[in-house]
Structure formats: structure tokens, C-alpha cells
Amino acid sequence: MENIKNLWISGYRSYELGIFQDDDPKKKIIEDYLSQILQNYCDQGLEWILTGGQLGIEQYAIEIAGQSIFKDYNLQTAVMLPFNNMSKNWSEKNQQRLAKTLTKATYYNSVSQNDYVHPSQFTNWQNFMLQHTDACLLVYDVEYPGKSQFEYRAIQKYQQHHDYGLQIIDMYDLQDFVDSQTDV
């Protein structure tokens, strides 16, 4: 965790986690665990978190970074969307969630200034995230691939030629966190 100034946070979408309501207890557990880990990064000098704005872990990260504890660290947040109008085909409720997330971010923009036209926009977005961060915190489990497998593969490929950190939070980590909370 040393010398990480810019951290990419990504992972499962909310529907992949079976989270469909903001008051779902699973969401609270994930947020509490991410908050704890993010605090450790901040203690080591983290300045920025970057994320893509997807429903789930990416939006949770922006919510967490807005907590009062992180104000003391002066933690900055950037939402870098893969392309313009990313949420165009989302439900109105989910579009509103993204709009709310963007208002909480220190900075937001789109890597591609076009609307979606080709899958290469996701690859370009991944490359942007890798080139502008020192490491990734990925909520991902190889036993349950989901959409995060694409970020995981891009990171693995990038690591072959670059010094790039990766911290994975898998289902076992989350269960250990839950168990440690109930032991108290």
C-alpha cells in the first residue's frame, strides 16, 4: 500500500451481488469493509480514488469517500466514465443514482467523448485507468467472475510490463470481515 497516490476502485455491479435496495445489509457490510481498507490507504498517503461510475462497488466507493472521516484526509474522487451517456439505457432510478454519484465526485468526465459505439471504448477506458493509477482495489472473486473479470484480465496483462499493485477483496475476505464484526 506504500506510495499509492491514485487508486482505481472497481468490482461487482450491485445486481451481481444481489443488492437491489440501498438498505440491503450486504451493501452496508461491503461499505464498512471498503471504508476500513480505504482508511488504511489514506494513512499511507492516498490522494485520489478513480472509478468508472458503474452501479455497485464503483458507486459505493464514491459514497464512502464522501464520509466525514475522509474529509480529514482531503481524499479526492474522480469518476471517469468509459463514454458519454453511459447510463442512457439504464432505468430512470439508476440514471438518478449515477447523477447523484457524479455530484459527489471531486471530478468527473468521460474517457471517450462519444456515446457508445464500440467495445474498444471499454478497453480504452481500462487503459486510461491503468495509466492514471498506481494500483487497483478490486472486489472480485475468480470463482464468481461477473463483469469484473474484464478489469481483472486487463490488470493482469498490464502487470506483465508495469509495476502495478492489485488488492483483491473476494467473498472469503468479506465473510471474514462479517465474522470479525460479530465476534466483537
NORBEL-V363598 format. One record per backbone hydrogen bond with DSSP energy under -1.0 kcal/mol. CO is the residue of the C=O (numbers start at 1). NH is the residue of the N-H. If there is no record, write none. Layout:
co=CO nh=NH
co=CO nh=NH
This chain:
co=5 nh=47
co=5 nh=48
co=6 nh=134
co=7 nh=50
co=8 nh=137
co=10 nh=139
co=12 nh=57
co=13 nh=17
co=14 nh=19
co=21 nh=24
co=24 nh=28
co=25 nh=29
co=26 nh=30
co=27 nh=31
co=28 nh=32
co=29 nh=33
co=30 nh=34
co=31 nh=35
co=32 nh=36
co=33 nh=37
co=34 nh=38
co=35 nh=39
co=36 nh=40
co=37 nh=41
co=38 nh=42
co=39 nh=43
co=41 nh=46
co=42 nh=45
co=47 nh=76
co=48 nh=7
co=49 nh=78
co=50 nh=9
co=51 nh=80
co=54 nh=59
co=56 nh=60
co=57 nh=61
co=58 nh=62
co=59 nh=63
co=60 nh=64
co=61 nh=65
co=62 nh=66
co=64 nh=67
co=67 nh=70
co=68 nh=71
co=70 nh=75
co=76 nh=49
co=77 nh=107
co=78 nh=51
co=79 nh=109
co=81 nh=111
co=82 nh=112
co=85 nh=88
co=87 nh=90
co=91 nh=95
co=92 nh=96
co=93 nh=97
co=94 nh=98
co=95 nh=99
co=96 nh=100
co=97 nh=101
co=98 nh=102
co=99 nh=103
co=100 nh=104
co=107 nh=79
co=109 nh=81
co=114 nh=84
co=118 nh=121
co=119 nh=122
co=119 nh=123
co=120 nh=124
co=121 nh=125
co=122 nh=126
co=123 nh=127
co=124 nh=128
co=125 nh=129
co=126 nh=130
co=127 nh=131
co=128 nh=132
co=134 nh=165
co=135 nh=8
co=136 nh=167
co=137 nh=10
co=138 nh=140
co=138 nh=169
co=139 nh=12
co=141 nh=144
co=146 nh=149
co=147 nh=150
co=148 nh=152
co=149 nh=153
co=150 nh=154
co=151 nh=155
co=152 nh=156
co=153 nh=157
co=154 nh=158
co=155 nh=159
co=158 nh=161
co=158 nh=162
co=162 nh=164
co=165 nh=136
co=167 nh=138
co=169 nh=140
co=170 nh=174
co=171 nh=175
co=172 nh=176
co=173 nh=177
co=174 nh=178
co=175 nh=179
co=176 nh=180
co=177 nh=181
co=178 nh=182
co=179 nh=183
